[in-house]
Amino acid sequence: MLPIRLTLAILSTSLAATAAGDVDRDLPLPRGTPDADEIARQVYFANHFYAFDNFSIRQRGRKATVLINRTSDGKISRTALERHLNNRYAADSPIKSRDLAIFRSGKLNGTGILVTEYRDPTKRQSYMVWLPALRKIRRFAQPDHEESWGGSVFTFGDVILRKPEDETHELLGKKRMRTCLGVIDELEDKPYRYVDRLPKRACRHVGKWVYGLKSTPKRENWWYDFRVSYVDTENFADYRTLYFKDGKLIKVIDRDWGLVADSQLGDPRALFWKSWYGADLRTGQESWAVIPQSVVQYNSKRPNKFWSERTLRRIKR
């Protein structure tokens, strides 16, 4: 059986679906040019899918989301997963959102995690993990921000825990995106399990206007000194984030976004992830999460009870 901390690090594929702060589903689009703090809040809104009642990346036949990790010596591992986020809770409910992740391959096949975010900003998230080998649910404390997520380049802070108020923000101005987004070079456009074929590097964002947002952590002696994000000026998709320490670029995260083609939503922030790519320039490790568009589902009629311990216990291995 895997150690509890390692299990959490692999399990927490909630993909940035929970955190409170001062951002919720009522956050309006800004008028005119937003300031740095407002841009940070809008980015948070998009990444937490607040434009939707619920949002899923499910398993559909043989297709599923796949997380690929490549070590500096070229070893590659993969994990298939699905994830279901629910933002549809009444205003008087103590629950703000719930996020259910289920693993569909590898050593963690059949394992699930349910993360609950509460409306009370002073209350920490709760983590319930279904361990199929034990046929039991275990509850865990909120992990540390700097811990690796899924053994990947991404940290818990990158994916789930970091809130706008955890950093100070500075608007650096506007520029055009000049380069394509990153991929694991040797796997680009190659046939691959769960996704049929991995995508080519995305270049359709080249030429788009983006804000440069510099974010500095309020914690002292943190693992990065500041990060700079390139944020779409219209829909607040954060295409690229650069992390710096001691004057050097140490990590890059690229996100390929798609716009939901649904005129009824009427919100340019109704986006979905097509992929995440990360590279740690200190270690040479790369990570690539790829989400086939055919597995994306939003505003389904699933009842709130789907996001419960009962669903965890019914996961098939």
PEPE-V259863 format. One line per field, one symbol per residue. ss: DSSP state (H for helix, E for strand, - for the rest). psi: psi as a letter, one per 30 degrees, with the letter a starting at -180 (. if undefined). burial: I if it has 16 or more other ideal C-beta (glycine too) atoms within 10 Angstrom, else O. A space follows every 10 residues. Layout:
BEGIN
ss->???
psi->???
burial->???
END
This chain:
BEGIN
ss->---HHHHHHH H--------- ---------- -----HHHHH HHHHHHH--- ---EEEE--E --E-EEEEEE -----EEEEE EEEEEE---- ----EEEEEE EEE--HHH-- -EEEEEEE-- -----EEEEE E----EEEEE -------E-- ----EHHHHH H--HHHEEEE EEEEEE---- ----HHH--- EE---EE--- --------EE EEEEEEE--- -----EEEEE EE-----EEE EEEEE--EEE EEEEEEEEE- ---------- EEEEEEEEEE -----EEEEE --HHHEEE-- ---HHH--HH HHH----
psi->kkleeeeeee fihfhhfkkd agkafgjlkl kajlleeeee eeeeeefghf fkelkkjlkj bfklkkkkkk lfggkkllkk llkjkjgikl fgkfkelkkk kkkglafgkf klkjkkklej ffkllkkkkj jeefhlkkkl lklkefkkjg gafkleeeee fklefflkkk kfallkkfll llljeffkgk kkkfgdkkll kkgffkfkkk kjjkkkkfkl hlflellkkj kkfefgkjek kkkkkhgkkf kkkkkkklkk ijffegjfgi llkelkkkkj fefgklkjkk jkfffkklhl gklffeilee eefgkk.
burial->OOOOOOIIII IIIIIIIIII OOIIIOIOOO OOOIOIIIII IIIIIIIIII IIIIIIIIIO OOIIIIIIII OOOOOOOIII IIIIIIIIIO OOOOOIIIII IIIIIOOIOO IIIIIIIIOO OOOOIIIIII IIOOOOOOOI OOIOIOOIII IIIIIIIIII IIIIIIIOIO IOOOOOIOOO IIIIOOIOOO OOOIIOOIIO IIOOIOOIOI IIIIIOIOOO OIOIOIIIII IIOOIIIIII IIIIOOOOOI IIIIIIIIOI OOOOOOIIII IIIIIIIIII OOOOIIIIII IIOOIIIIII OIOOOOIOOO IIOOIOO
END
